[in-house]
Amino acid sequence: MSFKSCVLALSHLKSRGIQPVICGSGTKLEVDYNKRLALLTNTLNLTGNITLGQLVVFLKNARCVVANDSGASNLAQLLGIPALIFFGTTTPYSRIFGNKVESITNGENCEYYPCINNHGNTRCLNHVLPFVCHSLGDNQVTSKIDLLLES
């Protein structure tokens, strides 16, 4: 999910009267990325500061979840929370979704897609910079969020 997509999603949720919360693991890369995102959008950032159990509580109280193909998006699906899931380096076609899930498949126009296959091999990481899959789908963010909030 591109930085632009994140900013669009957070701004759009706020415009709809929803207070977004940024969550993520405690890796340095994710902490730095989400700190920058939170400062730019004036959004609560809990990256690296909540447990899995606390994340489940947040998700149970969420109106929707916007996430990449990750543990948070999988938990949202299990809990029946409307979710917008970004697939960049992976493919959604082997997933079974409920009726409250929208997806954006970012990499289909890239010759290396999907660049991470079932064995964890990366095919594009040494060939395509910046990653094409991280910049596609930005124009779909707000309309897909609206679909989820109306469901």
N, C-alpha and C positions, 0 to 999 in steps of 0.2 A: 504494500500500500504506500503510495507516494506521500511525501510530506504535504504536498498540495491537497491530496485527498483527505488527509487527516484534518487539515485546517478547514477545508470545506465542510466536512462532517461535523466537526465541533461547532463551527459558526452556525450551521444550519440547525442543529439541535437547539442551540441557545435561542435562535430566532423563533423557534417553536415553543419556547418556554420550558425547555428541558435542561437541567443542569448536568452536563456530561462529567464523567470521572475518567481520568486516564489511569490505566493499570498496566503492569508489565512485570517482567522478571527483574532481578537485581543486577543483570550484566551491565558492565560499564557502557557499552554501546547503547543499550536500550534506555538506561538511566539518563544518559546525556541527550539522546534524541527526544525523549519524552519531556525532559526538563525544558528544552528549547521550545517544544510544542506548547507546553503549559504556559510558559512566559508569554509567548506570542498571542495566545488565545485567552489568557486569563482563566485557565481551567484548573480545577483541583487535580493534583498529580499524586497518586499513591504508588507509583512504580517502585518496586522493591520493598514496599513497606506493609504489604498485607499477605496473609497466609492463604492457602488454597481454600480453607474453610470460610475465611472472611470474604474471599472472592465470590463464593457460592451465595452468601448472604446478600452481597451487592447485586449479584445477577438476579436473585429472586425478587428484588425490589426495583429492577430496571424496567423501563418502558420498551427499550430496545438495546441491542448490542451491535456495535460496529467494530469489526475486528478482522485481522487476517486469519487465514486457516491455521487455527491454534487451539490450545486447550480452552481458552475463554469462549471461543465460538462453538466448540463442541459441547461445553457445559451449557451454554445458552440453549442449544438445540435440545439437549436432554431435559432441561427445565421448561421447555416450551416458550422461551422468551423470543420475541421477534429478533432476527439477526440479519445483518448485512455482512456477508463474508467475502473478503477479497482473496482471490486465488491468483497468485502471480507466478510463482515457480512450480506450483503443483496444479493438478487438474481436479475439478469437482466431479468429474463424470463417474467416478467410482463411489460417490457418496449417495446416501439416501437422505433426503431432506424432508422435513415436515412442511406444512403449508405456511409457516411463518418465517420462511427463509428466502432471502434474495441473495444472489451472488453476482459478483463482477469478476469475470475471468480476464485478467489483464494481459496474458502473454500469448494469446492465440495467433497474433500476427507476427510473432517472432519465430525465426527459422529454427531456433533451439528449443522451443516449447514442447513438452514440459521439460525444463532444464534440470529438475531434480526428479529422478525416476524412483521406482520402488526400492532400489538398493542404495539410495542416498548419493548416487553418482551425480556430479554436476557437469553439465555439458556446456553451459554458456559462460560460466563465471570467468573464464580466461579469454573470452572472445567479445563480449558485448559490454561496453561501458559508455555512458551510464546504462544500467539495466533497463531495457525497453519495457519489461513487464511492470516496472514500478511507476511508469508514467502514463499508462493507458487506463481508461475507465474513469478518469476524473470527472468527465461530463455526466456520468450516470449517478454520482453519489447522492445528490439532493433528491432526485426523483425516486430513487430506490428507498431512501429513508422515508420519504412521504408515503410510499406504498406500505411500508411496514407499520407506520404509525396509524394508518387508516384501517389496518386489518383487525 
